[in-house]
Structure formats: structure tokens, C-alpha cells
Amino acid sequence: MIRTPERAIVPDQPIDRVRKLCLALPEAAEQEAWGDPTFRVGGKIFAMLKRGDGRASVWLKAPDGSQSILVGADPDRFFVPPYLGHRGWVGIRVDDDPDWAEIAALLERSYRLIASKRLARRID
């Protein structure tokens, strides 16, 4: 990662990988919101890419109880995101050699929580 006095510049590779995983899901679409890419299904957000603190991360919806388990198990990788954390969403840092299979599974789970049952069945 290259640092500048104003803000860290994060390489695009993790962001591109998250984008590819999200857009591979049925009827998923990318839409910019709040200056960052969001990924939606049926107009509802299931994942957001964030770069605000100089680190690339993805925020996603998690089932009840999962947030505390993930953050408690690995607080260097998982965190409670502002604004959505109180709704059970979880943040995952993706700029430091993440486990991409795990991220793909978490993105798919978030998608399933948001998508219609018809669309969720299409990834089975």
C-alpha cells in the first residue's frame, strides 16, 4: 500500500475481486452510493466496498448472532461497521491477503439474506 499525507491509496485488486464475486450472483448490480460501490439485488444492498480509512473492506449483512462471533474470533480481520453495525452487519478487511473462499461464502450468505427466495434458489 502506498501512503500519502492526505489518504492511503489502496490497490484495486481486492476491490476488483469483491466486485467479481458480487456480480457473479444472480441479478446482482453495482451502484455507487456515498462515494463507494454498493452491490444490490432487487434494489437492496447486500454488500458495500469501503475505502474511507485507507484500508479496503467490504461490509455485508450477517445472520443474527454472527457479527459477535466473527468479530470476537478475529478482530484484526472483522469489525463492526459504523452506521450498519447496530443492524448486525459485519465489516471484513480485504487488503491484507484475505481468505477469498471465506469472503465468497460470506458474500453469498449476505446475498441470500437480502435476495428473494426465487433468486436465492438460483445459486443452489
The 8 nearest C-alpha neighbors of each residue, nearest first, counted from 0:
[[1, 9, 2, 8, 10, 7, 94, 54],
 [0, 2, 8, 7, 3, 9, 10, 6],
 [3, 1, 7, 8, 0, 6, 4, 5],
 [2, 4, 5, 6, 7, 1, 8, 0],
 [3, 5, 6, 2, 7, 1, 8, 53],
 [6, 4, 3, 7, 2, 8, 53, 52],
 [7, 5, 3, 4, 53, 8, 2, 52],
 [6, 8, 2, 53, 3, 9, 1, 5],
 [7, 9, 1, 2, 6, 53, 0, 10],
 [8, 10, 0, 7, 11, 54, 53, 55],
 [9, 11, 12, 8, 0, 13, 14, 94],
 [12, 10, 14, 13, 15, 9, 16, 55],
 [11, 13, 15, 14, 10, 16, 94, 9],
 [14, 12, 16, 15, 11, 93, 94, 17],
 [13, 15, 17, 11, 12, 16, 18, 48],
 [14, 16, 18, 12, 13, 17, 11, 19],
 [17, 15, 13, 19, 18, 14, 12, 20],
 [16, 18, 20, 14, 19, 15, 21, 13],
 [17, 19, 15, 21, 16, 20, 22, 14],
 [20, 18, 16, 22, 17, 21, 23, 15],
 [21, 19, 17, 23, 18, 22, 16, 103],
 [22, 20, 18, 23, 19, 24, 17, 38],
 [21, 23, 27, 19, 24, 20, 18, 28],
 [24, 22, 20, 21, 19, 25, 27, 26],
 [23, 25, 22, 27, 21, 26, 20, 122],
 [26, 24, 27, 118, 23, 121, 122, 22],
 [25, 27, 40, 24, 28, 41, 118, 22],
 [28, 26, 40, 22, 25, 39, 24, 38],
 [29, 27, 39, 38, 22, 26, 40, 30],
 [28, 30, 38, 37, 39, 36, 31, 27],
 [31, 29, 37, 36, 38, 32, 28, 39],
 [30, 32, 36, 35, 37, 34, 29, 33],
 [33, 31, 34, 35, 36, 30, 37, 47],
 [32, 34, 35, 31, 36, 37, 49, 30],
 [35, 33, 32, 31, 36, 49, 37, 51],
 [34, 36, 31, 32, 33, 49, 48, 37],
 [37, 35, 31, 48, 30, 47, 32, 29],
 [38, 36, 47, 30, 29, 31, 46, 48],
 [39, 37, 29, 46, 28, 44, 45, 47],
 [40, 38, 44, 43, 28, 42, 27, 45],
 [39, 41, 27, 42, 43, 114, 26, 28],
 [40, 42, 43, 39, 114, 26, 115, 27],
 [41, 43, 40, 39, 44, 28, 38, 27],
 [44, 42, 39, 40, 41, 45, 113, 114],
 [45, 43, 39, 38, 46, 37, 40, 42],
 [44, 46, 110, 39, 109, 59, 38, 60],
 [47, 45, 59, 38, 58, 44, 37, 57],
 [48, 46, 37, 58, 57, 36, 38, 49],
 [49, 47, 57, 36, 56, 35, 37, 58],
 [48, 50, 56, 51, 55, 57, 35, 47],
 [51, 49, 55, 54, 53, 52, 56, 48],
 [50, 52, 53, 49, 54, 55, 6, 35],
 [53, 51, 54, 50, 7, 6, 55, 49],
 [54, 52, 7, 50, 51, 6, 9, 8],
 [55, 53, 50, 52, 56, 94, 9, 92],
 [54, 56, 50, 94, 93, 49, 92, 9],
 [57, 55, 92, 93, 49, 91, 48, 54],
 [56, 58, 48, 91, 47, 90, 49, 59],
 [57, 59, 90, 47, 46, 89, 91, 48],
 [60, 58, 46, 88, 89, 45, 109, 61],
 [59, 61, 88, 109, 45, 89, 87, 62],
 [60, 62, 88, 109, 65, 87, 59, 66],
 [63, 61, 65, 64, 60, 87, 112, 66],
 [62, 64, 65, 61, 87, 66, 86, 67],
 [63, 65, 66, 67, 62, 68, 87, 61],
 [66, 64, 68, 62, 67, 63, 61, 69],
 [65, 67, 69, 68, 89, 64, 87, 70],
 [66, 68, 70, 69, 65, 71, 64, 72],
 [67, 69, 65, 71, 66, 70, 72, 64],
 [70, 68, 72, 66, 71, 67, 65, 73],
 [71, 69, 74, 77, 67, 73, 78, 72],
 [70, 72, 68, 69, 67, 73, 74, 66],
 [71, 73, 69, 70, 68, 74, 67, 77],
 [72, 74, 70, 75, 76, 71, 77, 69],
 [75, 73, 70, 77, 76, 71, 78, 72],
 [76, 74, 73, 77, 78, 92, 70, 91],
 [75, 77, 92, 74, 73, 91, 78, 70],
 [78, 76, 91, 70, 74, 90, 73, 75],
 [79, 77, 90, 70, 89, 80, 74, 91],
 [78, 80, 84, 89, 90, 81, 88, 77],
 [81, 79, 84, 90, 83, 78, 89, 82],
 [80, 82, 84, 83, 79, 85, 90, 88],
 [81, 83, 84, 80, 85, 86, 88, 79],
 [84, 82, 86, 85, 81, 88, 80, 87],
 [85, 83, 80, 88, 79, 87, 86, 81],
 [84, 86, 83, 87, 82, 88, 81, 79],
 [87, 85, 84, 83, 88, 60, 82, 61],
 [88, 86, 84, 85, 66, 61, 89, 63],
 [89, 87, 60, 84, 61, 59, 83, 86],
 [88, 90, 79, 66, 59, 58, 78, 80],
 [91, 89, 58, 78, 80, 77, 57, 79],
 [92, 90, 77, 56, 57, 76, 93, 58],
 [91, 93, 56, 76, 94, 55, 77, 57],
 [94, 92, 56, 97, 55, 95, 13, 91],
 [93, 95, 55, 92, 13, 96, 54, 97],
 [94, 96, 97, 93, 92, 76, 55, 13],
 [97, 95, 94, 98, 93, 99, 13, 92],
 [98, 96, 93, 99, 95, 94, 92, 102],
 [97, 99, 101, 100, 102, 96, 93, 103],
 [98, 100, 102, 101, 97, 103, 96, 104],
 [101, 99, 103, 102, 98, 104, 105, 97],
 [100, 102, 104, 99, 98, 103, 105, 97],
 [101, 103, 99, 105, 104, 100, 106, 98],
 [102, 104, 100, 106, 101, 105, 99, 107],
 [103, 105, 107, 101, 102, 106, 108, 100],
 [106, 104, 108, 102, 107, 103, 109, 101],
 [107, 105, 109, 103, 108, 104, 102, 110],
 [106, 108, 110, 104, 105, 109, 103, 111],
 [107, 109, 105, 111, 110, 106, 104, 112],
 [108, 110, 60, 106, 112, 111, 107, 45],
 [109, 111, 107, 113, 108, 45, 112, 114],
 [112, 110, 108, 114, 119, 109, 113, 107],
 [113, 111, 109, 110, 114, 108, 60, 62],
 [112, 114, 110, 111, 45, 109, 115, 43],
 [115, 113, 111, 110, 40, 119, 118, 112],
 [114, 116, 117, 118, 119, 113, 111, 41],
 [115, 117, 119, 118, 120, 114, 111, 121],
 [116, 118, 115, 120, 119, 121, 114, 122],
 [119, 117, 121, 115, 120, 116, 114, 25],
 [118, 120, 116, 111, 121, 117, 122, 114],
 [121, 119, 118, 123, 117, 122, 116, 115],
 [120, 122, 118, 119, 123, 117, 25, 24],
 [121, 123, 120, 119, 24, 25, 118, 107],
 [122, 120, 121, 119, 118, 111, 107, 117]]
